[in-house]
Amino acid sequence: MTETCAPSRAQFLTDRLGRPLRDLRISITDRCNFRCPFCMPHEALGFRYRFLPREDILTFEETARLVRIFVSLGVRKVRLTGGEPLLRNQVEKLIAQLSAIPGVEDLALTTNGFLLAQKARALKDAGLHRVTVSLHSLDAQVFGRMNGRGFGPQRVIEGIEEATRVGLGPVKVNVVVQRGVNDEEVVALARFCKERGYIIRFIEYMDVGSLNHWRLDDVVSADEILQRLSAVFPLEPLPRGYGDTALRYRYRDGGGEVGVIASVTKPFCGDCTRLRLSAEGKAYTCLFATEGYDLKALLRSGASDEEVRQHVIALWRRRTDRYSEERARKEARPARKVEMFQVGG
């Protein structure tokens, strides 16, 4: 197996729209202990649903090998997702392997937070830099309905507190906003995070996958979210950082930051530098993709690092994905898209 190394700036790989490959999201399991209707609706993915068998999932060593290859092509940020990544047995061992790879400048993890309090210290000690936690409501009934299990938010809040205590911060809190479900809590959630120093990200409800019965009428736009916030907390815009999907704002009183991810009403396809890797080793060049490219098959057929690298180069160079822009112009054609729990959102 050939060792890989980080590229010079001149070697960065770009797609057909000139977008570099800089960010890698890795789904390390398709399993989850929640059944959020917008991601894993219970009626389609109940507790008898057959998830991937262990032998079909990338091993830690295979994952680390692919990360080294991606780093050689320009990836600098790596995020572990799921399903729920903390369900992956001994996930901290994978984090230790990835944190030791030269060129990985930012190693993060997105979680529903249910297991975070008991895992935070081990994650930090293994080399994880930060976490993003989903917290869609502070109301026990609403939160229980949104996670599909009836769980209240307290255990997630305790996980966020522990992550902050051990140094996995500043913690980002993700909120998917759905009209008639949790949209009346926008201000309350912002206040909760502002008072505690967390960075909140409100996310427009997206048509990821084909199972969540998405309707445009259920979307609360970024403009509406910002109007509600600004009526209580005066805001001023911040510049968009590299790889940041959020429209960022700071509170004028100096009390922190808030962001809105407006994939539906303000698409940012032109700035997308992300590739997603599913738990079974398929590479997806868009969150709304209909098919993936099987890298695991290459690894297990005995391909060298350079052979895998050349396949990734070819995949990225032919990339033209811009689904959200096409949706906004009503050009997107209905298709069976990969589900969010398979590629990690």
C-alpha positions in Angstrom: 0.0 0.0 0.0 1.5 3.3 -1.1 1.8 6.2 1.4 0.0 9.4 0.5 0.9 12.9 1.3 -0.8 16.3 1.3 -0.9 18.2 -2.0 0.6 21.6 -2.7 -2.0 24.4 -3.3 -1.5 24.1 -7.1 -2.5 20.4 -7.0 -6.0 20.9 -5.5 -8.6 18.8 -7.3 -11.6 20.7 -8.8 -14.8 19.6 -10.4 -16.4 20.8 -13.6 -17.7 24.0 -11.9 -14.3 24.8 -10.4 -15.2 23.7 -6.9 -12.3 22.2 -4.9 -12.5 19.0 -2.8 -11.9 20.2 0.7 -14.4 18.5 3.0 -15.2 14.9 3.7 -18.3 13.7 5.7 -18.1 10.0 6.7 -21.2 8.1 7.8 -19.7 5.4 10.1 -23.0 3.6 10.7 -26.5 3.7 9.2 -28.0 2.8 12.6 -29.7 5.3 14.9 -31.5 5.3 18.2 -33.9 8.1 17.1 -36.5 7.9 14.3 -36.8 11.6 13.4 -39.6 11.9 10.8 -37.5 14.2 8.5 -34.6 11.6 8.4 -35.6 8.1 9.5 -39.4 8.1 9.6 -40.6 5.2 11.8 -43.3 4.0 9.4 -40.6 3.3 6.8 -37.6 2.4 9.1 -39.1 0.8 12.1 -37.1 -1.1 14.7 -37.3 -4.3 12.6 -35.6 -2.6 9.7 -32.6 -4.5 8.6 -29.5 -2.2 8.6 -26.2 -3.0 7.1 -24.5 -6.1 8.5 -21.1 -5.5 10.1 -19.2 -7.1 7.3 -20.6 -4.6 4.8 -19.4 -1.6 6.7 -16.0 0.0 6.3 -13.6 -1.1 9.0 -11.7 1.6 10.9 -8.5 0.8 9.0 -10.3 1.1 5.6 -11.8 4.4 6.7 -8.4 5.7 7.8 -6.9 4.6 4.5 -9.5 6.4 2.5 -9.1 9.6 4.6 -5.3 9.5 3.9 -6.1 9.3 0.2 -8.7 12.1 0.4 -6.2 14.3 2.3 -3.7 13.8 -0.5 -6.3 15.3 -2.8 -6.9 18.4 -0.7 -9.4 17.4 2.0 -8.7 19.4 5.2 -12.0 18.9 7.2 -13.3 15.6 8.2 -16.7 15.1 10.0 -18.0 11.8 11.3 -21.8 11.3 11.0 -24.3 8.5 10.9 -27.0 7.4 11.5 -25.9 8.1 15.0 -22.0 7.8 15.1 -21.8 7.2 18.8 -23.6 3.9 18.3 -20.5 2.7 16.5 -18.6 0.5 18.9 -15.3 2.0 20.1 -15.7 5.0 17.8 -12.9 6.7 19.8 -10.4 4.3 18.3 -11.3 5.5 14.8 -11.0 9.1 16.0 -7.5 8.4 17.3 -6.5 7.0 13.9 -7.9 9.9 12.0 -6.5 12.6 14.3 -3.0 11.1 13.7 -3.2 11.7 9.9 -1.1 14.7 8.8 -3.2 17.2 6.9 -6.5 16.7 8.8 -6.9 20.2 10.2 -10.4 19.9 11.6 -11.9 16.7 12.9 -15.5 17.0 14.0 -18.6 14.8 14.8 -22.3 15.3 14.4 -24.5 13.5 16.9 -28.0 13.5 18.3 -26.4 13.9 21.7 -28.2 11.1 23.5 -25.0 9.2 24.3 -22.7 12.2 24.3 -22.4 12.8 28.1 -20.9 9.3 28.6 -18.6 9.5 25.6 -17.4 13.1 25.5 -14.2 12.7 27.5 -13.1 9.6 25.5 -13.8 11.5 22.2 -11.7 14.5 23.3 -8.8 12.3 24.6 -8.8 10.5 21.2 -8.3 13.7 19.3 -11.7 14.9 18.3 -11.8 18.7 17.9 -15.4 19.6 18.3 -19.0 18.4 18.1 -22.3 19.5 16.6 -25.4 18.4 18.4 -29.0 18.2 17.1 -31.5 19.8 19.5 -34.7 20.6 17.6 -36.9 21.6 20.6 -36.7 22.4 24.3 -40.3 21.3 24.8 -40.4 17.6 25.9 -43.5 16.7 23.9 -42.3 18.4 20.7 -38.8 17.0 21.1 -40.3 13.5 21.7 -42.4 13.8 18.5 -39.4 15.1 16.5 -37.1 12.2 17.6 -39.8 9.6 17.0 -39.1 7.9 20.3 -40.7 10.1 22.9 -37.3 11.1 24.5 -37.2 14.4 26.2 -34.3 16.9 25.6 -32.6 16.7 29.0 -30.2 13.9 28.2 -29.1 15.8 25.0 -28.7 19.0 27.0 -26.5 17.1 29.5 -24.4 15.8 26.6 -23.9 19.3 25.3 -22.9 20.5 28.7 -20.3 17.7 29.1 -18.9 18.3 25.6 -18.4 21.9 26.6 -16.8 21.0 29.9 -14.2 18.6 28.3 -13.3 21.1 25.6 -15.2 19.9 22.5 -16.4 23.4 21.7 -17.6 25.8 20.9 -20.5 23.4 20.5 -22.7 24.0 17.5 -26.4 23.2 18.0 -28.4 22.2 14.9 -32.1 22.9 14.7 -34.2 21.7 11.7 -37.1 24.1 11.6 -40.5 22.8 10.4 -43.6 24.9 10.2 -46.3 24.0 12.6 -43.9 21.7 14.5 -41.1 23.7 16.2 -41.0 27.0 14.4 -42.5 28.8 17.4 -39.3 27.9 19.4 -36.8 29.7 17.2 -36.3 32.6 19.7 -36.4 30.3 22.7 -33.7 28.0 21.3 -31.6 31.0 20.2 -31.8 32.4 23.7 -30.9 29.1 25.3 -27.7 28.8 23.2 -26.8 32.5 23.5 -26.9 32.3 27.3 -24.6 29.3 27.3 -22.2 30.2 24.6 -23.3 27.6 22.1 -23.4 28.4 18.3 -26.9 27.7 17.0 -27.6 26.8 13.4 -31.2 26.9 12.1 -31.6 24.6 9.1 -34.3 24.9 6.5 -36.3 21.7 6.3 -34.9 19.9 3.2 -36.1 17.3 0.8 -33.3 14.9 1.5 -34.1 11.3 0.5 -37.5 10.1 -0.6 -39.1 8.9 2.7 -39.9 12.1 4.7 -42.9 13.3 2.7 -41.3 16.8 2.3 -43.5 19.7 1.2 -42.3 23.2 0.5 -45.2 24.5 2.6 -43.4 23.0 5.7 -40.3 25.0 5.1 -39.7 28.1 7.3 -37.4 30.3 5.2 -34.1 31.8 6.4 -35.6 35.2 6.0 -38.5 34.4 8.2 -36.2 32.9 10.9 -34.0 35.9 10.8 -37.0 38.3 11.1 -38.2 36.4 14.2 -34.7 36.5 15.7 -34.0 40.2 14.9 -37.2 41.3 16.5 -35.7 40.1 19.9 -32.0 40.0 19.3 -30.6 42.7 16.9 -28.1 41.0 14.5 -25.4 42.0 12.2 -23.9 39.8 9.4 -20.6 38.0 9.6 -18.5 37.0 6.6 -19.0 33.5 5.4 -16.0 31.4 6.3 -14.4 28.7 4.1 -16.6 25.7 3.8 -19.3 27.3 6.0 -22.8 26.4 4.7 -24.5 28.9 7.1 -25.4 32.5 6.7 -23.7 33.8 9.8 -24.7 36.6 12.1 -23.5 37.9 15.5 -25.6 39.5 18.2 -25.0 43.2 18.4 -24.7 43.0 22.1 -21.6 40.8 21.7 -23.4 37.7 23.0 -22.3 35.2 20.4 -23.2 33.9 17.0 -26.2 32.4 15.1 -26.4 30.9 11.7 -29.1 29.9 9.2 -28.5 27.1 6.6 -30.8 28.1 3.7 -30.4 25.2 1.3 -34.0 25.6 0.0 -34.4 29.4 -0.4 -30.8 30.5 -0.8 -28.9 27.6 -2.4 -25.1 27.5 -2.0 -24.2 24.8 -4.5 -21.6 27.0 -6.1 -19.5 26.9 -2.9 -20.0 23.2 -2.1 -16.6 21.5 -1.5 -18.0 18.3 0.2 -17.8 14.7 -0.6 -19.8 12.2 1.4 -18.8 8.6 2.2 -21.4 6.2 3.3 -20.9 3.5 6.0 -20.8 0.9 3.2 -18.0 2.8 1.5 -19.9 4.5 -1.3 -18.8 8.0 -2.3 -21.5 10.6 -3.0 -20.8 14.0 -4.5 -24.1 15.6 -3.3 -26.4 15.3 -0.4 -29.2 14.8 -2.9 -27.5 12.2 -5.0 -29.3 9.3 -6.5 -26.3 7.0 -6.6 -22.9 6.5 -5.1 -19.5 5.2 -6.3 -18.3 2.0 -4.5 -14.9 2.7 -3.0 -15.1 -0.3 -0.7 -15.1 -2.7 -3.6 -11.9 -1.1 -4.8 -10.2 -1.5 -1.4 -11.3 -5.1 -1.0 -10.3 -6.1 -4.5 -6.7 -5.2 -3.7 -6.4 -1.8 -5.4 -3.4 0.3 -4.4 -3.8 3.7 -2.9 -2.9 5.3 -6.2 -5.5 3.3 -8.1 -8.2 4.4 -5.6 -6.9 7.9 -5.8 -7.3 8.0 -9.5 -10.8 6.7 -9.3 -11.7 9.5 -6.8 -10.0 12.1 -9.1 -12.1 10.9 -12.0 -15.3 11.0 -9.9 -14.7 14.6 -8.7 -13.6 15.9 -12.0 -16.9 14.9 -13.7 -19.0 16.3 -10.8 -21.7 18.8 -11.8 -24.1 18.5 -8.9 -26.2 21.6 -8.1 -29.5 20.1 -7.0 -30.6 22.9 -4.7 -30.1 25.5 -7.4 -32.1 23.4 -9.8 -34.8 22.9 -7.2 -35.0 26.7 -6.7 -35.4 27.2 -10.5 -37.9 24.3 -10.5 -35.6 22.3 -12.7 -35.0 19.4 -10.3 -36.6 16.2 -11.5 -38.2 13.9 -8.9 -36.0 10.9 -8.2 -35.3 8.4 -5.5 -32.4 10.1 -3.7 -30.1 8.6 -1.1 -31.5 8.9 2.4 -30.0 11.3 5.0 -29.2 8.5 7.5 -27.0 6.8 4.8 -24.8 9.8 4.1 -25.0 11.8 7.3 -26.7 15.1 6.2 
